[in-house]
Amino acid sequence: ATMLLDTLDYNAHVSGLDALWAGLPLVTMAGANMARRCGASFLRTQYVPELLARTPQEYISLSVKLATDPPTLQRVRRKVEEERLTGRLFDTQQWVNEFEVMLRAMWEVAAAN
């Protein structure tokens, strides 16, 4: 596969994460509800917002550019691959740390009442 073109009515969710983990660019466009914003959230968290289209025309243009411009596609793929190893999206230890802080805060609030 060269890239994942996200569906606009209901974003990729787990398949989007799988694509990013595999180093594939995910081209998406944020919508009005949570199910239509997951891909955008993934891209922002992984620091590749250049794959986030703002309009349907930009979504098409970006997809065509990546499909027809191998140097641009390779540059974007390298960035996606690098962020997979260094970015927050797949940083499990950071997620665990933040989750533990949240659980402690909830316990302290519950214990205080």
MARDOFI-61023 format. One line per 5 residues: for each residue x, y, z of N, C-alpha, C, O. Coordinates in steps of 0.1 Angstrom, whole numbers, padded with zeros to 4 digits, m for minus. Last residue first. Layout:
N
X Y Z X Y Z X Y Z X Y Z  ... .
***
This chain:
113
m0143 0130 0496 m0157 0131 0498 m0162 0120 0507 m0174 0119 0510  m0117 0122 0494 m0119 0135 0501 m0134 0136 0504 m0138 0144 0513  m0118 0100 0477 m0114 0098 0491 m0117 0110 0500 m0120 0109 0512  m0124 0112 0453 m0133 0102 0459 m0131 0101 0474 m0140 0100 0482  m0100 0127 0449 m0113 0133 0449 m0124 0124 0456 m0131 0129 0464 .
m0081 0106 0449 m0081 0117 0459 m0094 0124 0460 m0098 0128 0471  m0090 0092 0426 m0090 0085 0440 m0090 0096 0450 m0097 0095 0460  m0085 0110 0406 m0098 0105 0408 m0100 0099 0422 m0110 0102 0429  m0057 0112 0408 m0065 0124 0410 m0080 0120 0413 m0086 0126 0422  m0050 0085 0401 m0047 0091 0415 m0055 0103 0418 m0060 0104 0429 .
m0059 0085 0375 m0065 0076 0384 m0062 0081 0399 m0071 0080 0407  m0041 0104 0363 m0056 0106 0363 m0063 0098 0374 m0072 0102 0381  m0017 0092 0367 m0019 0105 0373 m0034 0107 0374 m0039 0112 0384  m0021 0069 0351 m0019 0067 0365 m0021 0080 0372 m0027 0080 0383  m0023 0082 0326 m0034 0074 0331 m0033 0072 0346 m0043 0074 0353 .
0003 0091 0323 m0008 0101 0324 m0020 0094 0329 m0028 0100 0337  0017 0066 0322 0020 0076 0332 0009 0086 0334 0005 0089 0345  0006 0055 0299 0004 0048 0312 0007 0058 0323 m0001 0059 0333  0015 0073 0280 0001 0071 0282 m0002 0065 0295 m0011 0070 0303  0042 0069 0281 0037 0082 0285 0022 0081 0288 0017 0087 0297 .
0043 0042 0273 0048 0045 0286 0042 0059 0290 0038 0061 0302  0034 0044 0246 0027 0037 0256 0030 0041 0270 0022 0042 0278  0034 0063 0221 0042 0063 0233 0034 0057 0245 0028 0064 0253  0021 0067 0197 0024 0054 0201 0033 0053 0213 0040 0042 0215  0018 0096 0198 0007 0087 0194 0009 0073 0198 0000 0066 0203 .
0042 0111 0203 0033 0107 0214 0022 0097 0210 0017 0090 0219  0072 0099 0185 0060 0108 0188 0052 0103 0199 0054 0092 0204  0091 0080 0178 0095 0091 0187 0083 0100 0192 0084 0107 0201  0081 0061 0161 0091 0057 0171 0093 0068 0181 0098 0065 0192  0064 0075 0144 0059 0063 0150 0068 0059 0162 0063 0054 0172 .
0080 0095 0134 0071 0098 0145 0065 0086 0151 0062 0087 0163  0093 0080 0113 0101 0085 0125 0092 0089 0136 0095 0086 0148  0071 0074 0096 0079 0063 0103 0087 0068 0115 0087 0062 0125  0063 0100 0089 0054 0091 0096 0061 0080 0103 0058 0077 0115  0087 0108 0075 0082 0115 0087 0073 0107 0095 0073 0106 0108 .
0087 0089 0054 0098 0090 0064 0094 0097 0077 0097 0092 0088  0064 0097 0041 0065 0084 0047 0076 0083 0058 0074 0077 0068  0071 0122 0032 0060 0121 0042 0061 0108 0049 0059 0107 0061  0092 0115 0014 0094 0124 0025 0084 0123 0036 0087 0122 0048  0077 0099 m0004 0088 0093 0004 0092 0102 0016 0094 0097 0027 .
0060 0118 m0015 0054 0106 m0008 0065 0100 0001 0063 0097 0013  0078 0135 m0028 0070 0140 m0017 0064 0128 m0008 0064 0129 0004  0089 0117 m0047 0097 0123 m0036 0089 0128 m0025 0094 0127 m0013  0065 0109 m0062 0072 0099 m0054 0082 0106 m0043 0082 0101 m0032  0037 0121 m0070 0049 0127 m0067 0058 0118 m0057 0057 0121 m0045 .
0012 0108 m0071 0019 0111 m0084 0033 0118 m0082 0040 0120 m0092  0001 0105 m0046 0001 0094 m0055 0010 0096 m0068 0014 0086 m0074  0004 0130 m0035 0011 0119 m0029 0012 0107 m0039 0022 0100 m0039  m0014 0144 m0052 0000 0148 m0051 0008 0137 m0045 0019 0134 m0051  m0039 0131 m0047 m0033 0130 m0060 m0018 0134 m0059 m0010 0127 m0066 .
m0042 0139 m0020 m0042 0125 m0024 m0035 0123 m0037 m0027 0114 m0039  m0043 0167 m0022 m0033 0161 m0014 m0031 0146 m0018 m0020 0141 m0019  m0067 0169 m0038 m0054 0174 m0043 m0042 0168 m0035 m0032 0164 m0042  m0087 0158 m0021 m0084 0152 m0034 m0070 0157 m0039 m0062 0148 m0044  m0084 0176 0001 m0083 0162 0003 m0080 0155 m0010 m0071 0146 m0011 .
m0091 0200 m0012 m0077 0198 m0006 m0074 0183 m0004 m0063 0179 m0006  m0118 0195 m0017 m0109 0197 m0028 m0094 0195 m0024 m0086 0190 m0031  m0129 0193 0009 m0129 0182 0000 m0119 0183 m0011 m0112 0173 m0015  m0105 0209 0032 m0117 0210 0023 m0117 0197 0015 m0107 0190 0014  m0083 0204 0047 m0093 0213 0053 m0106 0213 0045 m0117 0217 0050 .
m0065 0174 0054 m0071 0183 0045 m0082 0192 0052 m0088 0187 0061  m0036 0164 0068 m0050 0168 0072 m0055 0178 0063 m0051 0190 0063  m0010 0161 0064 m0019 0151 0058 m0033 0154 0061 m0042 0146 0057  0003 0180 0080 0002 0182 0065 m0006 0172 0058 m0009 0174 0046  0004 0171 0105 m0008 0178 0102 m0009 0181 0087 m0019 0185 0082 .
0020 0151 0121 0020 0152 0106 0007 0158 0101 m0001 0152 0093  0022 0146 0148 0029 0157 0142 0031 0156 0127 0041 0159 0122  0005 0128 0161 0018 0123 0155 0026 0133 0148 0036 0130 0141  m0016 0145 0167 m0008 0138 0178 0005 0133 0173 0016 0134 0180  m0025 0150 0142 m0020 0161 0150 m0011 0156 0162 m0001 0161 0165 .
m0033 0125 0134 m0023 0132 0126 m0017 0143 0135 m0005 0146 0134  m0053 0118 0153 m0041 0110 0151 m0030 0118 0145 m0018 0117 0149  m0072 0138 0147 m0066 0137 0161 m0053 0129 0160 m0043 0133 0166  m0080 0131 0122 m0073 0144 0124 m0066 0144 0137 m0055 0149 0138  m0092 0106 0127 m0080 0107 0118 m0072 0120 0121 m0060 0120 0121 .
m0114 0115 0143 m0104 0106 0148 m0091 0107 0140 m0080 0109 0146  m0136 0129 0134 m0124 0137 0137 m0112 0128 0142 m0102 0133 0146  m0159 0115 0130 m0153 0121 0118 m0140 0130 0121 m0135 0136 0112  m0167 0108 0155 m0164 0097 0145 m0157 0103 0132 m0151 0095 0125  m0173 0134 0166 m0162 0126 0170 m0158 0115 0160 m0146 0113 0157 .
m0183 0157 0139 m0185 0149 0151 m0173 0140 0154 m0164 0139 0146  m0176 0170 0116 m0183 0178 0126 m0185 0170 0139 m0188 0176 0149  m0143 0161 0104 m0157 0164 0102 m0163 0170 0115 m0156 0175 0123  m0111 0164 0088 m0120 0164 0100 m0134 0167 0097 m0137 0176 0088  m0097 0142 0065 m0103 0155 0067 m0113 0154 0079 m0121 0145 0079 .
m0067 0125 0055 m0080 0126 0061 m0085 0140 0061 m0078 0150 0058  m0043 0101 0048 m0049 0114 0043 m0063 0114 0048 m0071 0105 0046  m0017 0087 0062 m0031 0087 0064 m0036 0101 0059 m0034 0111 0066  0012 0070 0051 0005 0082 0053 m0010 0080 0054 m0015 0072 0046  0025 0042 0069 0017 0047 0057 0011 0060 0060 0005 0062 0071 .
0037 0029 0089 0045 0039 0082 0038 0045 0070 0044 0051 0062  0023 0012 0105 0030 0006 0094 0038 0016 0086 0045 0012 0076  0011 0031 0121 0021 0022 0127 0029 0015 0116 0041 0013 0118  m0007 0041 0103 0004 0050 0108 0015 0041 0114 0026 0044 0112  m0024 0018 0099 m0017 0024 0088 m0005 0032 0093 0006 0031 0088 .
m0034 0015 0126 m0026 0005 0119 m0018 0010 0108 m0006 0006 0106  m0048 0039 0128 m0037 0037 0137 m0028 0026 0131 m0016 0027 0131  m0068 0033 0108 m0059 0045 0107 m0047 0044 0116 m0035 0047 0111  m0080 0012 0119 m0073 0010 0107 m0064 0021 0104 m0053 0020 0098  m0092 0024 0142 m0081 0015 0144 m0074 0012 0131 m0061 0011 0131 .
m0103 0052 0124 m0101 0047 0138 m0090 0037 0138 m0078 0041 0136  m0112 0064 0099 m0106 0051 0100 m0105 0044 0114 m0105 0032 0115  m0143 0082 0101 m0129 0081 0100 m0124 0066 0103 m0132 0058 0108  m0170 0086 0082 m0167 0079 0094 m0152 0075 0093 m0148 0067 0085  m0171 0103 0060 m0182 0102 0069 m0180 0095 0082 m0186 0098 0092 .
m0146 0100 0048 m0149 0112 0054 m0161 0112 0063 m0162 0120 0072  m0120 0075 0050 m0134 0079 0046 m0138 0091 0054 m0134 0093 0065  m0086 0081 0040 m0096 0079 0051 m0110 0082 0045 m0112 0091 0036  m0064 0064 0023 m0073 0075 0021 m0085 0072 0031 m0093 0063 0029  m0032 0055 0031 m0046 0052 0034 m0054 0065 0032 m0051 0075 0038 .
m0006 0046 0007 m0012 0055 0017 m0026 0050 0020 m0032 0041 0013  0004 0023 m0006 0011 0036 m0007 0007 0045 0004 0015 0052 0010  0008 m0012 0000 0000 0000 0000 0009 0012 0000 0020 0012 0005 .
***
